[in-house]
Amino acid sequence: MIPLAFAQAVLAPHVTFRCICCHIAGQRQGGNALTPYLGFYRNNKPVLDSFLPIRAALEINVTSQLSSDTLLFVHLTLVDYDTNGSSFELGHQFLLPYFPHAGMQYHKVTFDIGTTSKVKTYRNSMAALVGKLSSTAWSRVVFGISNHTDNSSGDPYVGYERKTYVATPVHDFLAIILGPWQGLINKAPESFLWLFSCGALVNNPASFANLHVSVAHHGISAAIAFNAVRFQPSFSAHLLLAFCELVLIQRVSVQQAFPDMLGQSYKLGRHSDVFLFLKKHDLNSVDIFRYCWTHSHLRPWGNFLPLQCPDCGLVDAWTSVNHKKEYSFECKGENCRKGFVFSPPANSRMLIPGKTRISSWIEIRQTRPHDPKRDHHEQEFRSNKDSPTHCSRVVKKVKNAIRKAHGDHTGVTLPSSLKKAIRTYYHEIVDSDSDSEKSDEEAEPDVEDDHVVTSEEREAAARPKTALFYKKECNEWDVAQKLFKEEINDYDKAERARKGLSESIKHRMGHAREWFRNMTAEQEKEVKDAMEKWNKEGAPVDIQAVYRKNNLKKKLEDFSEELRRTMGCRVVMLVSHKKKADKSLAVTLLIVTFRHESKQQSSKKSFSVSSDGIKEWSSTGFDFFAEWSKAEFYS
């Protein structure tokens, strides 16, 4: 509040006002000395003789501004596209109170450019509109494009040709749709593009690459796109409103504001990833960031975990273990061992805004064009990087995908330089000395091209990585499904094709049983050897350590409580387990007493007994048990 005594002075000509945020920012820059807040200046000199009293708290960030720069909203909408409840129009409505005396305009344009004549009509009508708007010096221009995309090619639809929607590559589409507006884009200090289109636009590698080039070509400051297959624009409302407040009003840079924008939009994250294209100082290139919402149970590291097990059909039946930032999931089905492993994406960082104990947004800097299929192969490779067998299979899949993409068949050999590049890209999992490279060129690509898998490598690759698999003693059927998963899948596909059956899990189990009954003698031996090993050794040592840390205390308490209720027994337990040091053990004495619940006591507490024999046993039991355990573990 300005004191009445100052009113006349501040209303004089050529007096400017400096808000408290700008005053604080000025003090922080360059190590300026602290000065009283005077507020009003003429020729950079204070108008008032004493400081202005501040009687309120800051409600926005101290680095924020309240911008009144001119702002133009342009919503370009495909003909017959339903925009009811549009988040883009909502953003404009949100900003109206900040522009009570003009300074902002909103224009909705419906386009139908499916033929050459319609393109000409669109350009002429837009030229007239842009001519009128050019009389204003727009500081920022915000475009929103609402349309559908061709799911196979990722091309945006442009309108009708003979009563049918037609599509065109994204670079041609943006050249037509933004062409008449290019003059305003070039003059505006900042321009933004929101693409409210289905995910094929970015999920198709060719379309994504064209979009990348087009954003750079048109000089857009920042563009936002989404990858949900059937994108619902209403989910973007919170993101867009946060953009309006932080970027358009408070003048925070879009890159700095984006984590806070996402922090208010976790429901959008359950629906879609978000892509941010940022113009570099070089007008011909952009940086690309991908933002994924992660949840430890729903979307581990941004990946979709199936709601239903694809092997047995159970729903919401996953059990999980988190070890060294790697999430392992396995189906709880009694006879099912389906599992998934998810690792952190490369070049990713976790964002603080919106972070909870089990969920957050992550930012992934795109150092190359986005390709969902390649990303899937990389995820599979990283999840099994310790298994040469599985990594070799990933490399084989990549080679086969390249052949398929180019219309080639099994008999066509890939160039040796391309094979070498694939192996190098995937950490040179498949050895490639000069002799093997030569044999590669002469061999059949799908048979001789890959590393020959030994029974030991197959067992190591197939060995389950979750402790829950080992709760019950596994049988030959359980092990066969793990060891020969690909062989069973191939047999199932061949049988369904031969019998003309649709792709349904109800046939898979029967075909798997048929394959199991007809195993060769060598396969039966592999299965029996692996079964004996898995039942004897249990889960891998590192997995045992994690499961022991998380579950041992609770398991022992439940067990001792069951004995108390059913048998009236009190329990003393000596528990040992291997340590990381060579042939060393950890031995713990657990004394469990009961009043109303099971409770563990310190191992230093002596037994409350009078028998000399038991007292002697309690003092020497550690040594006896340690020697016995050592013989059991290391014999």
C-alpha positions in Angstrom: 0.0 0.0 0.0 1.4 3.4 -1.0 1.1 6.0 1.8 -1.1 9.0 0.9 1.8 11.4 1.3 3.6 9.7 -1.6 0.7 9.5 -4.0 1.4 12.8 -5.8 5.1 12.0 -6.2 4.6 8.6 -7.8 1.9 9.8 -10.2 4.2 12.4 -11.7 5.4 11.9 -15.4 8.3 9.6 -16.2 8.1 7.7 -12.9 8.7 4.0 -13.1 7.9 1.3 -10.6 10.2 -1.6 -9.6 8.5 -4.5 -7.9 9.9 -6.2 -4.8 11.0 -9.3 -6.8 13.0 -7.3 -9.2 14.5 -5.4 -6.3 15.7 -8.6 -4.6 16.9 -10.0 -7.9 19.0 -6.9 -8.5 20.6 -7.2 -5.1 21.5 -10.8 -5.8 23.1 -10.2 -9.1 26.7 -9.0 -9.1 27.0 -8.9 -5.4 25.2 -5.6 -5.1 24.9 -4.1 -1.6 21.6 -4.4 0.3 19.4 -1.3 0.0 16.0 -0.3 1.3 13.0 -0.9 -1.0 12.0 2.5 -2.4 9.9 1.2 -5.4 9.6 4.3 -7.6 12.3 5.9 -9.7 12.8 8.7 -12.2 16.0 8.4 -14.3 17.1 5.6 -12.0 17.0 7.8 -9.0 14.6 7.3 -6.0 11.5 9.4 -6.0 10.7 8.8 -2.4 12.7 10.0 0.7 11.9 6.8 2.7 11.3 3.2 2.1 8.0 1.7 1.1 6.5 -0.6 3.9 5.7 -4.1 2.7 2.8 -5.7 4.6 2.4 -9.1 2.8 4.4 -12.3 2.0 5.6 -13.4 -1.4 3.1 -15.7 -3.1 5.3 -16.5 -6.1 8.9 -17.3 -6.7 11.2 -14.5 -6.0 12.8 -14.8 -9.5 9.4 -14.6 -11.1 7.9 -11.8 -13.1 4.4 -10.7 -13.9 4.6 -10.3 -17.7 2.2 -8.1 -19.6 4.0 -8.8 -23.0 1.7 -9.2 -25.9 0.5 -12.8 -26.5 -1.1 -14.5 -29.4 -2.9 -17.9 -29.2 -3.6 -19.7 -32.5 -5.5 -23.0 -32.3 -5.2 -24.9 -35.6 -7.8 -27.7 -35.7 -8.5 -30.5 -38.3 -11.9 -30.2 -39.9 -14.5 -32.2 -37.9 -12.2 -32.7 -35.0 -14.1 -32.4 -31.7 -12.4 -29.8 -29.5 -15.0 -29.6 -26.7 -13.2 -29.1 -23.4 -10.0 -28.2 -25.2 -7.1 -27.7 -22.8 -5.6 -25.1 -25.2 -8.8 -22.9 -25.0 -8.8 -23.5 -21.3 -5.2 -22.0 -21.1 -6.5 -18.9 -22.9 -9.4 -18.5 -20.5 -7.0 -18.9 -17.6 -4.9 -15.9 -18.8 -7.8 -13.5 -19.5 -7.6 -11.8 -16.0 -4.0 -10.9 -16.7 -4.9 -8.9 -19.8 -7.8 -6.7 -18.8 -6.9 -4.0 -21.3 -6.2 -6.2 -24.4 -2.7 -7.4 -25.2 -3.8 -10.9 -25.8 -5.7 -12.5 -28.7 -7.1 -16.0 -29.4 -7.9 -17.3 -32.9 -9.3 -20.7 -33.7 -8.7 -21.9 -37.3 -10.2 -25.0 -38.8 -8.2 -26.4 -41.7 -9.1 -28.8 -44.5 -6.1 -28.9 -46.8 -6.6 -32.4 -48.4 -6.3 -31.1 -52.0 -4.2 -28.6 -53.9 -7.1 -26.2 -54.3 -7.9 -26.4 -50.5 -4.3 -25.6 -49.7 -4.5 -22.5 -51.9 -7.7 -21.4 -50.1 -6.1 -21.9 -46.7 -3.0 -19.9 -47.6 -5.1 -17.0 -48.9 -7.4 -16.9 -45.9 -4.4 -17.1 -43.5 -2.6 -14.4 -45.4 -5.5 -12.0 -44.8 -5.6 -12.9 -41.0 -1.9 -12.6 -40.6 -1.9 -9.3 -42.4 -4.3 -7.9 -39.8 -2.4 -9.4 -36.9 0.9 -8.0 -38.1 0.0 -4.5 -36.9 0.8 -5.7 -33.4 4.3 -6.5 -32.3 3.7 -9.9 -30.7 6.2 -10.9 -28.0 5.1 -14.5 -27.8 3.1 -16.7 -30.2 1.6 -20.0 -29.0 0.3 -22.5 -31.5 -1.8 -25.5 -30.7 -2.5 -28.1 -33.4 -5.3 -30.6 -32.8 -5.6 -33.4 -35.3 -5.4 -37.2 -35.8 -2.5 -39.2 -37.2 -2.1 -42.3 -39.3 -1.1 -45.0 -36.9 1.0 -46.9 -39.4 3.1 -44.0 -40.7 2.7 -41.3 -38.1 1.7 -38.8 -40.7 -0.8 -36.1 -39.6 -4.2 -36.0 -41.3 -4.7 -32.8 -43.3 -8.3 -33.0 -44.3 -10.7 -34.6 -46.8 -10.1 -35.8 -50.3 -13.3 -37.3 -51.8 -14.9 -37.6 -48.3 -11.9 -39.5 -46.9 -9.3 -38.2 -44.5 -5.8 -38.1 -46.1 -2.5 -37.7 -44.4 0.9 -36.2 -45.4 4.4 -36.4 -43.9 4.8 -34.1 -40.9 7.4 -31.9 -42.5 5.0 -31.2 -45.4 2.1 -30.7 -43.1 3.9 -28.1 -40.9 5.2 -26.4 -44.0 1.7 -25.9 -45.2 0.0 -25.2 -41.9 2.7 -22.8 -40.4 3.9 -21.3 -43.7 1.5 -18.3 -43.6 2.5 -17.7 -40.0 6.2 -17.8 -40.5 6.6 -14.0 -40.6 5.0 -13.7 -37.1 7.1 -16.6 -35.8 10.3 -14.9 -37.1 9.4 -11.6 -35.5 8.3 -12.9 -32.1 11.1 -13.3 -29.5 9.5 -16.6 -28.4 7.2 -19.1 -30.1 5.7 -22.3 -28.9 4.0 -25.3 -30.5 1.7 -27.8 -28.8 1.0 -30.9 -30.8 -2.3 -32.5 -29.6 -1.9 -35.6 -31.7 -1.8 -39.4 -31.2 1.5 -41.0 -30.4 2.3 -42.3 -33.8 3.7 -38.9 -34.6 6.7 -39.5 -32.3 6.6 -43.4 -32.1 7.3 -43.8 -35.8 11.0 -43.2 -36.2 10.7 -41.6 -39.7 7.9 -39.3 -38.5 9.8 -38.4 -35.4 12.9 -37.5 -37.4 10.9 -35.3 -39.8 9.3 -33.6 -36.8 12.7 -32.9 -35.3 13.9 -31.3 -38.6 10.7 -29.3 -39.0 10.7 -27.7 -35.6 14.3 -26.6 -36.2 13.4 -25.3 -39.7 10.5 -23.2 -38.5 12.5 -21.7 -35.7 10.0 -22.7 -33.0 11.4 -21.9 -29.5 9.9 -25.0 -27.9 7.5 -27.7 -29.1 5.7 -30.3 -26.9 4.4 -33.6 -28.2 3.0 -36.8 -26.6 3.4 -40.5 -27.4 0.1 -42.1 -26.1 -1.2 -44.3 -28.9 -4.7 -42.8 -28.4 -3.8 -39.5 -26.9 -6.6 -37.7 -24.9 -5.9 -34.0 -24.9 -7.9 -33.4 -21.7 -5.1 -35.1 -19.8 -2.7 -32.2 -20.7 -4.8 -29.5 -19.0 -2.7 -29.3 -15.9 0.5 -29.2 -17.9 -0.8 -26.4 -20.1 -2.1 -24.3 -17.2 1.2 -24.6 -15.5 2.9 -23.6 -18.7 0.6 -20.5 -18.9 1.4 -19.5 -15.3 5.1 -20.3 -15.1 6.3 -19.5 -18.7 3.8 -17.0 -20.1 3.1 -14.9 -16.9 6.1 -15.5 -14.6 8.6 -15.6 -17.4 10.4 -18.7 -16.3 12.3 -20.3 -19.1 10.4 -23.3 -20.5 13.3 -25.7 -19.8 13.6 -24.5 -16.2 9.8 -24.6 -15.7 9.2 -28.0 -17.2 9.9 -30.1 -14.1 7.5 -28.0 -12.1 4.9 -28.2 -14.9 5.2 -32.0 -14.8 5.0 -32.1 -11.0 1.4 -30.9 -11.3 0.6 -33.5 -14.0 1.1 -37.0 -12.7 -2.2 -38.2 -14.2 -0.9 -37.2 -17.6 2.2 -39.4 -16.9 0.0 -42.5 -16.4 -1.4 -41.8 -19.9 1.6 -40.6 -21.9 5.2 -39.6 -22.0 6.0 -36.0 -22.9 8.6 -34.8 -25.5 10.1 -31.4 -25.3 11.9 -29.9 -28.3 14.1 -26.9 -27.5 15.7 -24.6 -30.0 19.4 -24.2 -29.6 21.2 -20.9 -30.3 21.9 -22.4 -33.7 18.5 -22.0 -35.4 19.0 -25.2 -37.4 19.1 -27.6 -34.5 17.1 -28.5 -31.4 17.6 -30.4 -28.2 15.1 -33.2 -27.3 14.1 -34.3 -23.9 11.7 -37.2 -23.1 9.8 -37.1 -19.8 8.5 -40.4 -18.4 6.4 -40.9 -15.2 7.7 -43.8 -13.2 6.0 -45.8 -10.5 7.6 -48.8 -8.8 4.5 -51.0 -9.2 2.7 -49.5 -12.3 5.4 -48.1 -14.6 8.8 -49.2 -13.5 11.4 -46.8 -14.9 8.7 -45.5 -17.3 7.9 -48.9 -18.8 4.4 -50.3 -18.9 4.0 -53.4 -16.7 1.1 -55.5 -18.1 -2.0 -55.6 -15.9 -2.5 -59.2 -16.9 0.1 -61.9 -17.1 0.5 -62.8 -20.8 1.2 -66.5 -20.0 -1.4 -67.5 -17.5 -4.0 -64.7 -17.7 -4.0 -63.8 -14.0 -4.7 -60.1 -13.3 -2.8 -57.9 -10.8 -0.6 -60.9 -9.9 2.9 -59.5 -9.9 5.3 -59.8 -7.0 8.4 -57.6 -7.2 12.0 -57.1 -5.9 14.1 -54.0 -6.2 17.8 -54.6 -6.3 20.4 -52.0 -7.2 17.7 -49.8 -8.9 16.6 -52.8 -11.0 13.0 -53.9 -10.7 12.2 -57.6 -11.1 8.6 -58.8 -11.4 7.3 -62.4 -11.4 3.8 -63.8 -11.7 2.3 -65.3 -8.6 0.5 -68.0 -10.6 1.1 -71.4 -9.1 2.4 -72.9 -12.3 3.5 -69.7 -14.0 7.0 -68.3 -14.0 6.5 -65.3 -16.3 8.7 -62.4 -15.3 10.0 -58.9 -16.3 13.1 -57.0 -15.4 13.4 -53.2 -15.8 16.6 -51.1 -15.5 17.0 -47.3 -15.4 17.2 -45.7 -18.9 20.5 -44.3 -20.1 21.0 -40.5 -19.8 18.2 -40.2 -17.3 17.8 -38.2 -14.1 15.0 -38.1 -11.5 13.0 -34.9 -11.1 12.2 -33.6 -7.6 8.8 -31.9 -8.3 5.9 -34.3 -7.8 8.2 -37.0 -6.4 6.7 -39.4 -3.9 8.1 -42.5 -2.1 7.1 -44.8 -5.1 6.8 -42.5 -8.1 8.4 -39.6 -9.9 9.1 -38.1 -13.3 12.4 -38.7 -15.0 14.1 -36.8 -17.7 15.8 -38.6 -20.6 18.0 -36.5 -22.9 17.6 -37.9 -26.4 21.0 -38.1 -27.9 19.6 -39.8 -31.1 16.3 -40.1 -32.8 13.5 -41.8 -30.8 12.8 -45.4 -31.8 10.5 -47.4 -29.5 11.6 -50.7 -31.0 15.2 -50.0 -30.5 14.6 -48.7 -27.0 12.8 -52.0 -26.2 15.8 -54.0 -27.4 18.1 -51.9 -25.3 16.0 -52.4 -22.3 16.0 -56.1 -22.8 19.8 -56.0 -23.4 20.5 -54.0 -20.2 18.2 -56.2 -18.1 20.2 -59.3 -19.0 23.6 -57.8 -19.6 25.3 -60.5 -17.5 24.0 -63.3 -19.7 26.0 -63.7 -23.0 23.3 -66.1 -24.3 20.5 -63.6 -23.8 22.5 -60.7 -25.2 23.3 -62.8 -28.3 19.5 -63.3 -28.8 19.0 -59.6 -28.6 21.6 -59.0 -31.2 19.9 -61.6 -33.4 16.6 -59.9 -33.0 18.1 -56.6 -34.1 19.6 -58.1 -37.2 16.3 -59.8 -38.1 14.4 -56.6 -37.6 16.7 -54.8 -40.0 16.2 -57.5 -42.6 12.4 -57.3 -42.1 12.4 -53.5 -42.3 14.1 -53.7 -45.7 11.9 -56.5 -47.0 14.7 -59.1 -47.0 14.3 -62.7 -46.0 16.3 -65.3 -44.1 18.6 -66.1 -47.1 20.0 -62.6 -47.3 23.2 -61.9 -45.3 23.8 -58.5 -43.7 26.9 -56.6 -44.8 29.8 -57.4 -42.4 30.3 -53.7 -41.6 26.7 -53.5 -40.4 27.1 -56.7 -38.3 30.2 -55.2 -36.7 28.4 -51.9 -36.0 25.5 -53.8 -34.3 27.9 -55.8 -32.2 29.9 -52.7 -31.2 26.7 -50.9 -30.3 25.6 -53.7 -28.0 28.9 -53.8 -26.2 30.4 -56.3 -28.6 28.6 -59.2 -27.0 29.2 -61.5 -30.0 32.9 -62.0 -30.6 34.1 -60.8 -34.0 37.7 -61.6 -34.9 38.7 -61.8 -38.5 38.1 -65.5 -38.9 34.5 -65.4 -37.5 33.8 -62.3 -39.6 34.8 -64.2 -42.7 32.6 -67.2 -41.8 29.8 -64.8 -41.1 29.8 -63.7 -44.7 29.5 -67.3 -46.0 27.0 -68.5 -43.4 23.2 -68.5 -43.3 22.3 -65.4 -41.3 19.8 -66.9 -38.9 21.7 -70.1 -38.1 25.5 -69.6 -38.2 25.4 -65.9 -37.5 25.0 -66.2 -33.7 27.0 -67.6 -30.8 26.4 -71.4 -30.2 24.6 -71.6 -26.8 26.0 -74.2 -24.4 23.9 -75.9 -21.8 25.7 -74.0 -19.0 25.0 -70.7 -20.7 21.4 -71.6 -21.2 21.0 -72.5 -17.6 22.7 -69.3 -16.4 20.5 -67.1 -18.6 17.3 -68.9 -17.7 17.9 -69.1 -13.9 15.1 -67.1 -12.2 16.3 -63.8 -10.6 13.4 -63.6 -8.0 13.5 -65.3 -4.7 9.8 -66.2 -4.8 10.4 -68.7 -7.6 12.3 -70.9 -5.1 9.7 -70.9 -2.3 8.5 -74.3 -3.5 10.7 -77.0 -4.9 10.7 -76.7 -8.6 9.8 -79.6 -10.9 10.9 -80.5 -14.4 7.9 -78.7 -15.9 8.8 -75.5 -14.1 12.5 -75.7 -15.3 11.7 -76.6 -18.9 9.5 -73.5 -19.3 12.5 -71.4 -18.2 15.3 -73.2 -20.1 13.5 -73.6 -23.4 11.1 -70.6 -23.4 12.0 -69.6 -27.0 11.7 -73.2 -28.3 8.2 -73.5 -26.6 7.1 -70.2 -28.1 8.3 -71.2 -31.6 6.4 -74.5 -31.3 3.3 -72.8 -30.1 3.4 -70.3 -33.1 4.0 -73.1 -35.5 1.1 -75.3 -34.1 -1.4 -72.3 -34.1 -0.4 -71.6 -37.7 -0.8 -75.2 -38.8 -4.2 -75.6 -37.1 -5.4 -72.1 -38.1 -6.0 -71.0 -34.5 -6.3 -67.4 -33.4 -3.6 -66.0 -31.1 -5.0 -67.0 -27.7 -3.3 -68.0 -24.5 -5.8 -70.8 -24.0 -4.0 -72.8 -26.7 -0.4 -72.0 -25.6 -0.4 -74.1 -22.4 -1.6 -77.2 -24.4 1.1 -76.7 -27.0 3.7 -76.2 -24.3 2.8 -79.5 -22.7 3.0 -81.2 -26.0 6.6 -79.9 -26.5 7.5 -80.9 -23.0 6.3 -84.5 -23.5 8.4 -84.7 -26.7 11.7 -83.4 -25.4 14.9 -85.0 -26.7 17.1 -87.0 -24.4 19.6 -84.1 -24.3 16.9 -81.6 -23.4 15.6 -83.9 -20.6 19.1 -84.1 -19.2 19.5 -80.4 -19.3 16.2 -79.9 -17.5 17.0 -82.5 -14.7 20.5 -81.0 -14.2 19.2 -77.5 -13.9 16.3 -78.6 -11.6 18.8 -80.3 -9.2 21.0 -77.3 -9.2 18.2 -74.7 -8.6 16.6 -76.8 -5.9 20.0 -77.2 -4.1 21.4 -73.7 -4.4 18.1 -71.7 -4.4 18.1 -68.1 -5.6 21.3 -66.4 -6.6 23.3 -65.2 -3.7 22.7 -61.4 -4.2 19.0 -62.1 -4.5 19.0 -64.1 -1.3 20.7 -61.2 0.5 18.0 -58.8 -0.6 15.2 -61.1 0.3 16.8 -62.0 3.6 17.2 -58.4 4.6 13.5 -57.6 3.7 11.8 -60.7 5.0 13.9 -62.8 7.5 12.6 -61.1 10.7 9.0 -61.2 9.7 9.2 -64.9 8.5 10.8 -66.0 11.8 8.3 -64.1 13.9 5.4 -65.6 12.0 6.8 -69.1 12.3 7.5 -68.8 16.0 4.0 -67.3 16.6 2.5 -70.3 14.8 4.3 -72.7 17.0 3.1 -70.8 20.1 -0.5 -70.9 19.0 -0.6 -74.5 17.8 1.9 -76.2 20.1 2.5 -73.9 23.0 6.3 -74.0 22.2 8.9 -71.4 22.9 11.7 -71.2 20.4 15.4 -70.5 20.3 16.9 -70.2 16.8 20.5 -70.3 15.6 20.5 -68.7 12.1 23.5 -68.6 9.8 24.1 -67.4 6.3 27.1 -66.8 4.0 28.9 -63.5 4.0 30.6 -61.8 1.1 34.1 -62.8 2.4 35.4 -66.1 1.1 34.1 -69.1 3.2 32.9 -66.9 6.0 29.5 -67.0 7.9 27.2 -64.8 9.9 25.7 -66.6 12.9 22.9 -65.1 15.0 21.2 -66.4 18.1 17.5 -65.5 18.2 15.7 -66.0 21.5 12.0 -65.8 20.9 9.8 -65.3 24.0 6.0 -64.9 24.2 3.7 -62.8 26.2 1.1 -61.6 23.7 3.3 -61.5 20.6 6.5 -62.9 19.2 9.5 -60.8 20.0 13.2 -61.1 19.3 15.6 -60.5 22.1 19.3 -59.6 22.0 21.6 -62.6 21.6 23.6 -61.4 24.6 20.8 -62.2 27.0 21.4 -65.6 28.8 18.9 -68.4 28.9 16.4 -68.2 31.8 17.1 -71.9 32.7 18.8 -73.8 35.5 20.1 -76.8 33.7 23.9 -76.9 33.6 23.8 -78.8 30.3 21.7 -76.2 28.6 23.8 -73.4 30.0 26.9 -75.2 28.6 25.1 -75.7 25.2 24.2 -72.0 25.0 27.9 -71.0 25.5 29.2 -73.5 23.0 26.3 -73.7 20.6 27.6 -70.9 18.4 30.8 -72.7 17.8 29.1 -76.1 17.1 26.5 -74.5 14.8 29.1 -72.4 13.0 31.2 -75.5 12.2 28.2 -77.5 11.1 27.0 -74.6 8.9 30.4 -74.2 7.3 30.5 -77.9 6.4 27.0 -77.6 4.9 27.7 -74.5 2.9 31.2 -75.2 1.7 31.6 -78.9 1.6 
